[in-house]
C-alpha cells in the first residue's frame, strides 16, 4: 500500500498536481474491481485521473480536495416566493471559514445558515462589512 | 481569490439554484442543467421543468457521483415556484446526495 501511495500522480483538469489522500486511496483500492469498467465508459467526465504503474489501465477516481470554494448560500422561503442570496467570492485556501462560522467552507447545511441568520443583527461587525463588498447578487422570485 | 464568481443561476423561468463548495463542480452542474433545459425546450410542448423535478434530478446526480467515490463537492439549494399550485419550493442537496 505504501508503494502505491507514493507512486500515484493526482492531476486535475487544471493541471495541478497534488498528492492523494490515503483515505481515498484505500476506498478506491477496495472498489477497484467495480470501478475498473466504468473508468472507460465515463472517462469524459473524469476530472482526476491517476494511473498506477502496476494497474496500468486503472484510473483512480477521486475528488477529495476542493480548490476554489465558495461559502454558504442563504435562501429564504416565504409566503409568496423564494429569496436567495450568495456572495461572489471564491477562495482558494478556505479563508472564508471565519466569516460564516460554518463547519467546513466546502459544505453548508442548515445550521450555518441559521447561524448566519442570527448573526445578521450584528451587521456593524467589521468582518461582515468587509464581506458585503462582495455581495452583489440578490435575486428574488415571486409568484406571478 | 476570485471576486466575481456567480454562484446563483436561473435554470428556467421558475427555478433558481445556488451552490456552495467547489466552483468547478458547480460549472459542471451548470452544464448539465443547461443541457436539461435545452432538451426540455426542444420538446416544444410549452411546459417547463418544475423546481421539484430539478431538485430531484440534482439529488440523483450527486448521489450517483457519491456512489462512485467521486463526489461533486457542492451543496445545492434549489428554489422556485411550482407552476400548477403556485407554491414556493426550496430544497437542499448535499454532496452525499442527501436531500
gemmi code that builds the backbone of each chain (N, CA, C; Angstrom):
import gemmi

chains = {
    "A": [
        ("UNK", (0.815, -1.207, 0.000), (0.000, 0.000, 0.000), (0.850, 1.258, 0.000)),
        ("UNK", (1.918, 1.244, 0.777), (2.702, 2.471, 0.849), (3.370, 2.762, -0.488)),
        ("UNK", (3.736, 1.720, -1.196), (4.350, 1.917, -2.503), (3.377, 2.535, -3.486)),
        ("UNK", (2.118, 2.121, -3.399), (1.112, 2.683, -4.289), (0.926, 4.167, -4.038)),
        ("UNK", (0.869, 4.514, -2.783), (0.602, 5.923, -2.468), (1.694, 6.828, -3.014)),
        ("UNK", (2.885, 6.366, -2.921), (3.949, 7.245, -3.373), (4.045, 7.289, -4.893)),
        ("UNK", (3.531, 6.256, -5.533), (3.687, 6.201, -6.978), (2.579, 6.934, -7.708)),
        ("UNK", (1.592, 7.443, -6.970), (0.436, 7.996, -7.660), (0.627, 9.464, -8.002)),
        ("UNK", (0.057, 9.804, -9.128), (0.052, 11.204, -9.547), (-1.397, 11.610, -9.660)),
        ("UNK", (-1.733, 12.651, -8.980), (-3.128, 13.081, -8.943), (-3.209, 14.425, -9.634)),
        ("UNK", (-3.835, 14.440, -10.782), (-3.826, 15.656, -11.574), (-5.250, 16.013, -11.926)),
        ("UNK", (-5.632, 17.234, -11.666), (-6.976, 17.637, -12.017), (-6.970, 18.274, -13.398)),
        ("UNK", (-8.137, 18.778, -13.787), (-8.235, 19.251, -15.159), (-7.552, 20.592, -15.366)),
        ("UNK", (-7.163, 21.239, -14.308), (-6.380, 22.456, -14.464), (-4.891, 22.170, -14.460)),
        ("UNK", (-4.566, 20.903, -14.378), (-3.182, 20.544, -14.498), (-2.376, 20.646, -13.227)),
        ("UNK", (-3.043, 20.918, -12.107), (-2.286, 20.979, -10.870), (-2.059, 19.569, -10.345)),
        ("UNK", (-0.980, 19.396, -9.715), (-0.641, 18.078, -9.199), (-0.642, 18.137, -7.676)),
        ("UNK", (-1.404, 17.279, -7.096), (-1.436, 17.195, -5.646), (-1.264, 15.745, -5.248)),
        ("UNK", (-1.090, 15.559, -3.991), (-0.937, 14.191, -3.523), (-2.302, 13.610, -3.189)),
        ("UNK", (-2.396, 12.323, -3.257), (-3.660, 11.646, -2.988), (-3.757, 11.392, -1.500)),
        ("UNK", (-4.923, 11.673, -0.955), (-5.091, 11.396, 0.461), (-5.209, 9.887, 0.675)),
        ("UNK", (-4.602, 9.379, 1.703), (-4.612, 7.935, 1.910), (-6.016, 7.367, 2.064)),
        ("UNK", (-6.931, 8.137, 2.606), (-8.295, 7.663, 2.790), (-8.927, 7.309, 1.447)),
        ("UNK", (-8.700, 8.165, 0.456), (-9.299, 7.920, -0.848), (-8.628, 6.767, -1.553)),
        ("UNK", (-7.345, 6.627, -1.333), (-6.642, 5.525, -1.964), (-7.217, 4.212, -1.479)),
        ("UNK", (-7.449, 4.112, -0.198), (-7.998, 2.878, 0.325), (-9.374, 2.597, -0.247)),
        ("UNK", (-10.194, 3.612, -0.307), (-11.537, 3.412, -0.831), (-11.487, 2.951, -2.276)),
        ("UNK", (-10.589, 3.536, -3.032), (-10.546, 3.174, -4.436), (-9.931, 1.804, -4.641)),
        ("UNK", (-9.002, 1.420, -3.774), (-8.435, 0.083, -3.914), (-9.484, -0.963, -3.595)),
        ("UNK", (-10.304, -0.680, -2.615), (-11.368, -1.625, -2.288), (-12.338, -1.749, -3.458)),
        ("UNK", (-12.608, -0.646, -4.097), (-13.652, -0.635, -5.109), (-13.105, -0.789, -6.520)),
        ("UNK", (-11.869, -1.171, -6.649), (-11.286, -1.072, -7.980), (-11.897, -2.048, -8.962)),
        ("UNK", (-12.382, -3.195, -8.464), (-12.973, -4.148, -9.389), (-14.247, -3.600, -10.005)),
        ("UNK", (-15.053, -2.930, -9.196), (-16.303, -2.408, -9.739), (-16.082, -1.144, -10.549)),
        ("UNK", (-15.015, -0.439, -10.283), (-14.807, 0.823, -10.991), (-13.885, 0.672, -12.185)),
        ("UNK", (-13.358, -0.510, -12.342), (-12.439, -0.693, -13.458), (-13.155, -0.523, -14.780)),
        ("UNK", (-14.355, -1.042, -14.855), (-15.098, -0.958, -16.103), (-15.560, 0.463, -16.402)),
        ("UNK", (-16.095, 1.101, -15.397), (-16.672, 2.407, -15.671), (-15.602, 3.459, -15.890)),
        ("UNK", (-14.355, 3.115, -15.621), (-13.291, 4.073, -15.895), (-13.207, 4.378, -17.382)),
        ("UNK", (-13.577, 3.429, -18.201), (-13.530, 3.668, -19.637), (-14.809, 4.338, -20.138)),
        ("UNK", (-15.928, 3.933, -19.563), (-17.185, 4.418, -20.103), (-17.429, 5.882, -19.777)),
        ("UNK", (-17.031, 6.309, -18.612), (-17.318, 7.686, -18.239), (-16.051, 8.523, -18.195)),
        ("UNK", (-15.087, 8.145, -19.010), (-13.816, 8.851, -18.914), (-13.931, 10.300, -19.353)),
        ("UNK", (-14.985, 10.638, -20.079), (-15.166, 12.034, -20.473), (-15.445, 12.901, -19.264)),
        ("UNK", (-16.088, 12.361, -18.270), (-16.441, 13.170, -17.127), (-15.426, 13.069, -16.005)),
        ("UNK", (-14.418, 12.303, -16.164), (-13.457, 12.237, -15.067), (-12.656, 13.503, -15.027)),
        ("UNK", (-12.433, 13.981, -13.860), (-11.659, 15.204, -13.721), (-10.304, 14.914, -13.102)),
        ("UNK", (-10.193, 13.813, -12.436), (-8.916, 13.465, -11.851), (-8.566, 12.057, -12.290)),
        ("UNK", (-7.491, 11.898, -12.943), (-7.093, 10.571, -13.388), (-5.773, 10.215, -12.721)),
        ("UNK", (-5.691, 9.012, -12.312), (-4.453, 8.569, -11.715), (-4.120, 7.214, -12.289)),
        ("UNK", (-2.978, 7.095, -12.852), (-2.584, 5.844, -13.461), (-1.569, 5.179, -12.548)),
        ("UNK", (-1.918, 4.024, -12.111), (-0.976, 3.293, -11.280), (-0.008, 2.544, -12.183)),
        ("UNK", (1.176, 2.442, -11.716), (2.171, 1.766, -12.540), (1.901, 0.275, -12.601)),
        ("UNK", (1.288, -0.262, -11.589), (1.022, -1.698, -11.596), (-0.254, -1.990, -12.372)),
        ("UNK", (-1.347, -1.306, -12.009), (-2.587, -1.466, -12.761), (-2.560, -0.420, -13.872)),
        ("UNK", (-2.033, -0.755, -14.988), (-1.706, 0.274, -15.962), (-2.946, 0.941, -16.541)),
        ("UNK", (-4.040, 0.208, -16.680), (-5.221, 0.828, -17.271), (-6.237, 1.232, -16.217)),
        ("UNK", (-5.874, 1.198, -14.985), (-6.816, 1.547, -13.921), (-6.729, 3.032, -13.629)),
        ("UNK", (-7.844, 3.711, -13.715), (-7.866, 5.128, -13.428), (-8.537, 5.347, -12.082)),
        ("UNK", (-7.913, 6.099, -11.277), (-8.427, 6.335, -9.934), (-9.353, 7.551, -9.957)),
        ("UNK", (-10.520, 7.360, -9.449), (-11.471, 8.456, -9.350), (-11.352, 9.035, -7.961)),
        ("UNK", (-11.073, 10.264, -7.842), (-11.389, 10.906, -6.574), (-11.456, 12.397, -6.763)),
        ("UNK", (-12.099, 13.004, -5.847), (-12.326, 14.431, -5.909), (-12.303, 14.900, -4.479)),
        ("UNK", (-11.165, 14.691, -3.845), (-11.158, 14.811, -2.395), (-10.674, 16.155, -1.912)),
        ("UNK", (-10.140, 16.970, -2.783), (-9.604, 18.229, -2.293), (-10.133, 19.387, -3.121)),
        ("UNK", (-11.170, 20.053, -2.668), (-11.673, 21.207, -3.390), (-10.630, 22.316, -3.453)),
        ("UNK", (-10.611, 23.030, -4.543), (-9.569, 24.036, -4.729), (-10.165, 25.433, -4.567)),
        ("UNK", (-11.072, 25.798, -5.447), (-11.727, 27.095, -5.322), (-13.110, 26.850, -4.739)),
        ("UNK", (-13.338, 27.392, -3.589), (-14.612, 27.122, -2.924), (-15.333, 28.413, -2.606)),
        ("UNK", (-16.626, 28.303, -2.529), (-17.445, 29.416, -2.090), (-18.110, 29.058, -0.784)),
        ("UNK", (-18.679, 30.058, -0.161), (-19.263, 29.797, 1.154), (-20.757, 29.553, 1.048)),
        ("UNK", (-21.414, 29.781, 2.144), (-22.819, 29.447, 2.254), (-23.684, 30.294, 1.332)),
        ("UNK", (-24.791, 29.727, 0.952), (-25.821, 30.437, 0.220), (-26.999, 30.579, 1.163)),
        ("UNK", (-27.529, 31.768, 1.211), (-28.664, 31.999, 2.087), (-29.938, 31.991, 1.257)),
        ("UNK", (-30.894, 31.178, 1.644), (-32.149, 31.126, 0.912), (-33.293, 31.165, 1.897)),
        ("UNK", (-34.285, 31.933, 1.542), (-35.457, 32.068, 2.397), (-36.687, 31.678, 1.606)),
        ("UNK", (-37.541, 30.947, 2.250), (-38.823, 30.607, 1.633), (-39.886, 31.328, 2.423)),
        ("UNK", (-40.604, 32.177, 1.750), (-41.647, 32.911, 2.450), (-42.975, 32.670, 1.761)),
        ("UNK", (-43.962, 33.421, 2.130), (-45.318, 33.063, 1.695), (-45.467, 33.128, 0.179)),
        ("UNK", (-44.896, 34.154, -0.424), (-45.133, 34.364, -1.847), (-43.973, 33.961, -2.726)),
        ("UNK", (-42.889, 33.463, -2.168), (-41.797, 33.123, -3.067), (-40.541, 32.695, -2.343)),
        ("UNK", (-39.476, 32.748, -3.117), (-38.161, 32.298, -2.659), (-37.203, 33.464, -2.810)),
        ("UNK", (-36.347, 33.627, -1.833), (-35.291, 34.619, -1.979), (-33.958, 33.938, -1.702)),
        ("UNK", (-33.003, 34.144, -2.592), (-31.701, 33.504, -2.446), (-30.619, 34.550, -2.517)),
        ("UNK", (-29.608, 34.398, -1.714), (-28.528, 35.365, -1.714), (-27.201, 34.628, -1.566)),
        ("UNK", (-26.232, 35.068, -2.335), (-24.897, 34.482, -2.215), (-23.871, 35.559, -2.505)),
        ("UNK", (-22.717, 35.429, -1.908), (-21.662, 36.358, -2.251), (-20.945, 35.842, -3.500)),
        ("UNK", (-20.028, 36.629, -4.026), (-19.376, 36.273, -5.285), (-17.895, 36.004, -5.082)),
        ("UNK", (-17.538, 35.641, -3.890), (-16.122, 35.475, -3.585), (-15.754, 34.001, -3.647)),
        ("UNK", (-14.709, 33.683, -4.393), (-14.183, 32.329, -4.402), (-12.814, 32.323, -3.758)),
        ("UNK", (-12.636, 31.406, -2.877), (-11.418, 31.433, -2.077), (-10.661, 30.131, -2.253)),
        ("UNK", (-9.348, 30.241, -2.285), (-8.542, 29.044, -2.532), (-8.135, 28.330, -1.257)),
        ("UNK", (-8.047, 29.015, -0.190), (-7.435, 28.408, 0.979), (-8.368, 28.349, 2.177)),
        ("UNK", (-9.649, 28.271, 1.896), (-10.628, 28.122, 2.969), (-10.564, 29.282, 3.958)),
        ("UNK", (-10.210, 30.461, 3.487), (-10.126, 31.583, 4.405), (-11.485, 32.129, 4.795)),
        ("UNK", (-12.503, 31.708, 4.082), (-13.833, 32.187, 4.421), (-14.402, 31.457, 5.614)),
        ("UNK", (-13.637, 30.584, 6.157), (-14.084, 29.803, 7.309), (-14.590, 30.701, 8.428)),
        ("UNK", (-13.857, 31.761, 8.678), (-14.214, 32.567, 9.832), (-15.428, 33.436, 9.576)),
        ("UNK", (-15.761, 33.677, 8.315), (-16.855, 34.598, 8.060), (-18.185, 34.000, 8.449)),
        ("UNK", (-18.421, 32.795, 8.042), (-19.751, 32.242, 8.218), (-19.842, 31.250, 9.360)),
        ("UNK", (-18.756, 31.052, 10.048), (-18.759, 30.184, 11.216), (-19.253, 28.786, 10.879)),
        ("UNK", (-19.023, 28.376, 9.658), (-19.529, 27.066, 9.284), (-18.509, 26.004, 9.661)),
        ("UNK", (-18.937, 24.769, 9.624), (-18.049, 23.687, 9.999), (-17.001, 23.451, 8.931)),
        ("UNK", (-17.385, 23.619, 7.698), (-16.429, 23.441, 6.614), (-16.774, 24.439, 5.541)),
        ("UNK", (-15.763, 25.025, 4.929), (-16.074, 26.030, 3.930), (-16.560, 25.388, 2.648)),
        ("UNK", (-16.382, 24.093, 2.501), (-16.804, 23.453, 1.275), (-18.246, 23.011, 1.317)),
        ("UNK", (-18.810, 22.937, 2.475), (-20.183, 22.461, 2.574), (-20.989, 23.415, 3.419)),
        ("UNK", (-22.238, 23.464, 3.122), (-23.127, 24.176, 4.033), (-24.226, 23.217, 4.429)),
        ("UNK", (-24.829, 23.470, 5.503), (-26.066, 22.792, 5.819), (-26.943, 23.824, 6.503)),
        ("UNK", (-27.992, 23.392, 7.066), (-28.938, 24.366, 7.593), (-28.408, 25.063, 8.839)),
        ("UNK", (-27.497, 24.409, 9.536), (-27.038, 25.008, 10.794), (-26.243, 26.299, 10.561)),
        ("UNK", (-25.265, 26.331, 9.644), (-24.588, 27.612, 9.409), (-25.496, 28.683, 8.848)),
        ("UNK", (-26.480, 28.279, 8.086), (-27.398, 29.285, 7.567), (-28.196, 29.894, 8.699)),
        ("UNK", (-28.603, 29.050, 9.626), (-29.315, 29.576, 10.779), (-28.409, 30.475, 11.616)),
        ("UNK", (-27.138, 30.070, 11.714), (-26.191, 30.935, 12.433), (-26.004, 32.251, 11.707)),
        ("UNK", (-25.995, 32.181, 10.384), (-25.857, 33.406, 9.605), (-27.059, 34.305, 9.821)),
        ("UNK", (-28.220, 33.698, 9.846), (-29.424, 34.489, 10.085), (-29.358, 35.164, 11.446)),
        ("UNK", (-28.887, 34.426, 12.414), (-28.831, 35.011, 13.744), (-27.724, 36.056, 13.837)),
        ("UNK", (-26.753, 35.976, 12.947), (-25.673, 36.955, 13.006), (-25.973, 38.202, 12.200)),
        ("UNK", (-27.090, 38.220, 11.502), (-27.387, 39.400, 10.690), (-27.680, 40.618, 11.538)),
        ("UNK", (-28.027, 40.410, 12.791), (-28.293, 41.579, 13.625), (-27.009, 42.193, 14.164)),
        ("UNK", (-25.850, 41.611, 13.831), (-24.591, 42.259, 14.202), (-23.932, 42.774, 12.935)),
        ("UNK", (-24.722, 43.474, 12.139), (-24.267, 43.887, 10.812), (-23.153, 44.920, 10.897)),
        ("UNK", (-22.966, 45.528, 12.058), (-21.899, 46.509, 12.196), (-20.549, 45.866, 12.455)),
        ("UNK", (-20.562, 44.561, 12.552), (-19.297, 43.855, 12.727), (-18.392, 44.089, 11.520)),
        ("UNK", (-17.131, 44.293, 11.760), (-16.204, 44.637, 10.680), (-16.134, 43.554, 9.626)),
        ("UNK", (-16.115, 42.314, 10.085), (-15.975, 41.237, 9.134), (-17.160, 41.180, 8.194)),
        ("UNK", (-18.322, 41.419, 8.711), (-19.488, 41.342, 7.846), (-19.501, 42.485, 6.847)),
        ("UNK", (-19.059, 43.645, 7.263), (-18.997, 44.767, 6.340), (-17.981, 44.497, 5.237)),
        ("UNK", (-16.874, 43.879, 5.616), (-15.911, 43.509, 4.591), (-16.521, 42.515, 3.614)),
        ("UNK", (-17.322, 41.638, 4.141), (-17.924, 40.626, 3.281), (-18.954, 41.224, 2.346)),
        ("UNK", (-19.675, 42.231, 2.795), (-20.747, 42.772, 1.979), (-20.222, 43.493, 0.746)),
        ("UNK", (-18.931, 43.762, 0.709), (-18.397, 44.332, -0.536), (-18.532, 43.359, -1.686)),
        ("UNK", (-18.543, 42.067, -1.363), (-18.600, 41.071, -2.413), (-20.018, 40.610, -2.705)),
        ("UNK", (-20.958, 41.116, -1.952), (-22.335, 40.707, -2.191), (-22.904, 41.579, -3.287)),
        ("UNK", (-23.076, 41.009, -4.440), (-23.688, 41.799, -5.491), (-24.846, 41.060, -6.138)),
        ("UNK", (-25.097, 39.882, -5.669), (-26.152, 39.091, -6.262), (-27.306, 38.994, -5.285)),
        ("UNK", (-28.396, 39.428, -5.707), (-29.560, 39.417, -4.821), (-30.760, 39.183, -5.713)),
        ("UNK", (-31.227, 37.991, -5.722), (-32.230, 37.600, -6.690), (-33.476, 37.123, -5.968)),
        ("UNK", (-34.568, 37.509, -6.468), (-35.825, 37.078, -5.854), (-36.773, 36.584, -6.931)),
        ("UNK", (-37.450, 35.512, -6.615), (-38.503, 35.032, -7.494), (-39.798, 35.178, -6.723)),
        ("UNK", (-40.720, 35.852, -7.288), (-42.007, 35.959, -6.617), (-43.077, 35.314, -7.474)),
        ("UNK", (-44.120, 34.926, -6.833), (-45.208, 34.280, -7.562), (-45.906, 35.275, -8.461)),
        ("UNK", (-46.216, 34.835, -9.647), (-46.894, 35.728, -10.579), (-48.388, 35.751, -10.265)),
    ],
    "B": [
        ("UNK", (-7.692, 34.310, -4.981), (-9.015, 34.797, -4.583), (-9.724, 35.373, -5.808)),
        ("UNK", (-10.935, 34.997, -5.999), (-11.726, 35.464, -7.125), (-12.923, 36.238, -6.593)),
        ("UNK", (-13.166, 37.401, -7.137), (-14.183, 38.266, -6.537), (-15.486, 38.274, -7.301)),
        ("UNK", (-15.534, 37.644, -8.437), (-16.749, 37.749, -9.236), (-17.219, 36.383, -9.712)),
        ("UNK", (-17.348, 35.473, -8.814), (-17.880, 34.171, -9.175), (-19.388, 34.182, -8.967)),
        ("UNK", (-20.095, 33.853, -10.016), (-21.556, 33.853, -9.932), (-22.006, 32.473, -9.453)),
        ("UNK", (-22.539, 32.421, -8.266), (-22.906, 31.119, -7.721), (-24.409, 30.890, -7.694)),
        ("UNK", (-25.157, 31.856, -8.153), (-26.593, 31.655, -8.335), (-26.863, 31.594, -9.826)),
        ("UNK", (-27.732, 30.673, -10.200), (-28.022, 30.579, -11.622), (-29.485, 30.228, -11.835)),
        ("UNK", (-30.183, 30.951, -12.680), (-31.533, 30.527, -13.029), (-31.482, 29.342, -13.975)),
        ("UNK", (-32.321, 28.358, -13.729), (-32.362, 27.182, -14.593), (-33.401, 27.376, -15.681)),
        ("UNK", (-34.597, 27.715, -15.274), (-35.595, 28.131, -16.252), (-36.359, 29.298, -15.650)),
        ("UNK", (-37.540, 29.556, -16.171), (-38.239, 30.766, -15.755), (-38.651, 30.745, -14.287)),
        ("UNK", (-38.742, 29.559, -13.719), (-39.291, 29.472, -12.382), (-38.373, 28.793, -11.388)),
        ("UNK", (-37.180, 28.536, -11.780), (-36.283, 27.799, -10.902), (-34.937, 28.499, -10.805)),
        ("UNK", (-34.386, 28.474, -9.618), (-33.105, 29.119, -9.354), (-32.279, 28.162, -8.520)),
        ("UNK", (-31.019, 27.987, -8.855), (-30.166, 27.193, -7.984), (-29.049, 28.066, -7.446)),
        ("UNK", (-28.626, 27.737, -6.270), (-27.475, 28.377, -5.669), (-26.621, 27.312, -5.029)),
        ("UNK", (-25.328, 27.410, -5.204), (-24.483, 26.330, -4.728), (-23.278, 26.876, -3.986)),
        ("UNK", (-22.874, 26.157, -2.987), (-21.615, 26.462, -2.326), (-20.638, 25.347, -2.639)),
        ("UNK", (-19.437, 25.494, -2.169), (-18.449, 24.445, -2.375), (-17.621, 24.669, -3.619)),
        ("UNK", (-17.097, 23.598, -4.139), (-16.152, 23.644, -5.252), (-16.784, 24.292, -6.474)),
        ("UNK", (-16.071, 25.276, -7.021), (-16.681, 26.047, -8.094), (-16.643, 25.305, -9.425)),
        ("UNK", (-15.616, 24.531, -9.675), (-15.561, 23.835, -10.959), (-16.604, 22.733, -11.026)),
        ("UNK", (-16.934, 22.149, -9.873), (-18.032, 21.189, -9.862), (-19.358, 21.880, -10.143)),
        ("UNK", (-19.482, 23.100, -9.654), (-20.695, 23.851, -9.953), (-20.801, 24.151, -11.442)),
        ("UNK", (-19.678, 24.426, -12.066), (-19.708, 24.676, -13.514), (-20.128, 23.426, -14.274)),
        ("UNK", (-19.685, 22.284, -13.791), (-20.117, 21.029, -14.413), (-21.621, 20.833, -14.252)),
        ("UNK", (-22.141, 21.154, -13.070), (-23.578, 21.014, -12.826), (-24.364, 22.005, -13.670)),
        ("UNK", (-23.817, 23.200, -13.832), (-24.484, 24.186, -14.679), (-24.571, 23.715, -16.120)),
        ("UNK", (-23.522, 23.027, -16.548), (-23.545, 22.496, -17.913), (-24.612, 21.423, -18.063)),
        ("UNK", (-24.718, 20.579, -17.050), (-25.746, 19.540, -17.080), (-27.142, 20.145, -17.118)),
        ("UNK", (-27.352, 21.176, -16.291), (-28.675, 21.785, -16.233), (-29.010, 22.526, -17.518)),
        ("UNK", (-27.974, 23.060, -18.143), (-28.195, 23.740, -19.414), (-28.657, 22.743, -20.478)),
        ("UNK", (-28.012, 21.569, -20.475), (-28.443, 20.527, -21.409), (-29.861, 20.070, -21.107)),
        ("UNK", (-30.160, 19.989, -19.823), (-31.508, 19.550, -19.431), (-32.566, 20.541, -19.893)),
        ("UNK", (-32.274, 21.822, -19.715), (-33.222, 22.841, -20.131), (-33.366, 22.893, -21.643)),
        ("UNK", (-32.253, 22.688, -22.333), (-32.312, 22.691, -23.794), (-33.142, 21.526, -24.320)),
        ("UNK", (-32.949, 20.364, -23.716), (-33.750, 19.203, -24.119), (-35.223, 19.435, -23.839)),
        ("UNK", (-35.484, 20.051, -22.698), (-36.870, 20.327, -22.358), (-37.487, 21.326, -23.329)),
        ("UNK", (-36.692, 22.320, -23.722), (-37.198, 23.318, -24.669), (-37.428, 22.699, -26.045)),
        ("UNK", (-36.570, 21.744, -26.408), (-36.677, 21.146, -27.739), (-37.928, 20.291, -27.892)),
        ("UNK", (-38.517, 19.898, -26.782), (-39.782, 19.168, -26.898), (-40.906, 20.054, -27.411)),
        ("UNK", (-40.766, 21.352, -27.190), (-41.692, 22.346, -27.723), (-43.131, 22.071, -27.317)),
        ("UNK", (-43.311, 21.623, -26.083), (-44.671, 21.391, -25.613), (-45.144, 22.493, -24.680)),
        ("UNK", (-44.319, 23.508, -24.512), (-44.760, 24.639, -23.726), (-44.626, 24.482, -22.231)),
        ("UNK", (-44.225, 23.320, -21.766), (-44.090, 23.128, -20.324), (-42.617, 23.192, -19.937)),
        ("UNK", (-42.409, 23.550, -18.692), (-41.046, 23.619, -18.176), (-40.938, 22.704, -16.973)),
        ("UNK", (-39.699, 22.357, -16.665), (-39.494, 21.510, -15.504), (-39.799, 22.284, -14.227)),
        ("UNK", (-40.441, 21.608, -13.311), (-40.787, 22.240, -12.051), (-39.569, 22.218, -11.123)),
        ("UNK", (-39.553, 23.096, -10.127), (-38.426, 23.099, -9.187), (-38.253, 21.772, -8.457)),
        ("UNK", (-39.335, 21.092, -8.176), (-39.228, 19.796, -7.509), (-38.491, 18.806, -8.403)),
        ("UNK", (-38.749, 18.893, -9.679), (-38.105, 17.964, -10.601), (-36.615, 18.278, -10.772)),
        ("UNK", (-36.289, 19.552, -10.820), (-34.879, 19.944, -10.882), (-34.150, 19.464, -9.629)),
        ("UNK", (-34.793, 19.631, -8.506), (-34.200, 19.208, -7.235), (-33.976, 17.700, -7.216)),
        ("UNK", (-34.946, 16.967, -7.701), (-34.824, 15.515, -7.746), (-33.715, 15.079, -8.701)),
        ("UNK", (-33.629, 15.764, -9.830), (-32.564, 15.471, -10.795), (-31.187, 15.705, -10.189)),
        ("UNK", (-31.050, 16.832, -9.489), (-29.754, 17.143, -8.898), (-29.391, 16.155, -7.810)),
        ("UNK", (-30.380, 15.728, -7.032), (-30.068, 14.787, -5.969), (-29.632, 13.446, -6.541)),
        ("UNK", (-30.208, 13.063, -7.665), (-29.766, 11.809, -8.305), (-28.360, 11.933, -8.855)),
        ("UNK", (-28.063, 13.091, -9.455), (-26.719, 13.319, -9.998), (-25.678, 13.238, -8.888)),
        ("UNK", (-25.967, 13.920, -7.782), (-24.978, 13.969, -6.711), (-24.836, 12.616, -6.032)),
        ("UNK", (-25.942, 11.894, -5.888), (-25.845, 10.590, -5.260), (-25.112, 9.608, -6.162)),
        ("UNK", (-25.307, 9.736, -7.458), (-24.603, 8.881, -8.398), (-23.100, 9.091, -8.331)),
        ("UNK", (-22.695, 10.352, -8.266), (-21.265, 10.622, -8.184), (-20.698, 10.226, -6.833)),
        ("UNK", (-21.484, 10.364, -5.792), (-21.029, 9.941, -4.474), (-20.814, 8.428, -4.455)),
        ("UNK", (-21.680, 7.695, -5.144), (-21.555, 6.245, -5.153), (-20.351, 5.778, -5.938)),
        ("UNK", (-19.808, 6.632, -6.782), (-18.577, 6.303, -7.500), (-17.343, 6.754, -6.736)),
        ("UNK", (-17.494, 7.152, -5.492), (-16.427, 7.715, -4.668), (-15.762, 8.883, -5.385)),
        ("UNK", (-16.553, 9.653, -6.074), (-16.046, 10.808, -6.804), (-17.071, 11.920, -6.685)),
        ("UNK", (-17.299, 12.397, -5.478), (-18.445, 13.288, -5.299), (-18.234, 14.660, -5.910)),
        ("UNK", (-19.332, 15.254, -6.321), (-19.317, 16.668, -6.673), (-19.394, 17.442, -5.368)),
        ("UNK", (-18.386, 18.257, -5.126), (-18.222, 18.827, -3.790), (-19.078, 20.082, -3.638)),
        ("UNK", (-20.353, 19.889, -3.670), (-21.253, 21.034, -3.605), (-22.402, 20.745, -2.656)),
        ("UNK", (-22.965, 21.816, -2.163), (-24.285, 21.740, -1.545), (-25.166, 22.684, -2.341)),
        ("UNK", (-26.245, 22.163, -2.867), (-27.017, 22.921, -3.837), (-28.403, 23.206, -3.274)),
        ("UNK", (-28.769, 24.456, -3.359), (-30.114, 24.870, -2.995), (-30.924, 25.067, -4.275)),
        ("UNK", (-32.093, 24.510, -4.292), (-32.973, 24.690, -5.437), (-34.240, 25.382, -4.950)),
        ("UNK", (-34.547, 26.492, -5.578), (-35.736, 27.218, -5.180), (-36.552, 27.605, -6.390)),
        ("UNK", (-37.827, 27.763, -6.169), (-38.660, 28.180, -7.282), (-40.124, 28.113, -6.932)),
        ("UNK", (-40.894, 28.434, -7.932), (-42.345, 28.463, -7.770), (-42.932, 27.341, -8.612)),
        ("UNK", (-43.761, 26.531, -8.003), (-44.430, 25.484, -8.752), (-45.458, 26.108, -9.690)),
        ("UNK", (-45.459, 25.626, -10.921), (-46.286, 26.291, -11.931), (-47.773, 26.033, -11.722)),
        ("UNK", (-48.088, 24.837, -11.294), (-49.507, 24.492, -11.183), (-50.110, 25.008, -9.890)),
        ("UNK", (-49.422, 24.784, -8.769), (-50.014, 25.169, -7.500), (-49.650, 26.578, -7.076)),
        ("UNK", (-48.556, 27.117, -7.608), (-48.131, 28.440, -7.196), (-47.430, 28.485, -5.855)),
        ("UNK", (-47.122, 27.310, -5.319), (-46.472, 27.275, -4.019), (-44.951, 27.406, -4.198)),
        ("UNK", (-44.297, 28.120, -3.306), (-42.839, 28.172, -3.374), (-42.231, 26.864, -2.890)),
        ("UNK", (-41.075, 26.543, -3.464), (-40.377, 25.310, -3.109), (-38.920, 25.626, -2.841)),
        ("UNK", (-38.375, 25.012, -1.819), (-36.969, 25.201, -1.500), (-36.396, 23.860, -1.091)),
        ("UNK", (-35.355, 23.425, -1.778), (-34.771, 22.125, -1.463), (-33.266, 22.214, -1.369)),
        ("UNK", (-32.683, 21.307, -0.616), (-31.233, 21.303, -0.415), (-30.701, 19.906, -0.691)),
        ("UNK", (-29.627, 19.830, -1.438), (-28.922, 18.572, -1.681), (-27.481, 18.769, -1.287)),
        ("UNK", (-26.939, 17.821, -0.556), (-25.527, 17.952, -0.233), (-24.703, 16.980, -1.058)),
        ("UNK", (-23.414, 16.950, -0.795), (-22.515, 16.197, -1.664), (-22.673, 14.703, -1.518)),
        ("UNK", (-23.388, 14.240, -0.500), (-23.674, 12.822, -0.388), (-24.995, 12.461, -1.055)),
        ("UNK", (-25.669, 13.413, -1.620), (-26.957, 13.137, -2.219), (-28.108, 13.192, -1.247)),
        ("UNK", (-27.835, 13.569, -0.011), (-28.931, 13.683, 0.948), (-29.756, 14.909, 0.617)),
        ("UNK", (-31.039, 14.750, 0.675), (-31.884, 15.893, 0.366), (-33.069, 15.930, 1.318)),
    ],
}
model = gemmi.Model(1)
for chain_id, residues in chains.items():
    chain = gemmi.Chain(chain_id)
    for i, (resn, *xyz) in enumerate(residues, 1):
        res = gemmi.Residue()
        res.name, res.seqid = resn, gemmi.SeqId(i, " ")
        for name, pos in zip(("N", "CA", "C"), xyz):
            atom = gemmi.Atom()
            atom.name, atom.element = name, gemmi.Element(name[0])
            atom.pos, atom.b_iso = gemmi.Position(*pos), 0.0
            res.add_atom(atom)
        chain.add_residue(res)
    model.add_chain(chain)
structure = gemmi.Structure()
structure.add_model(model)
structure.setup_entities()
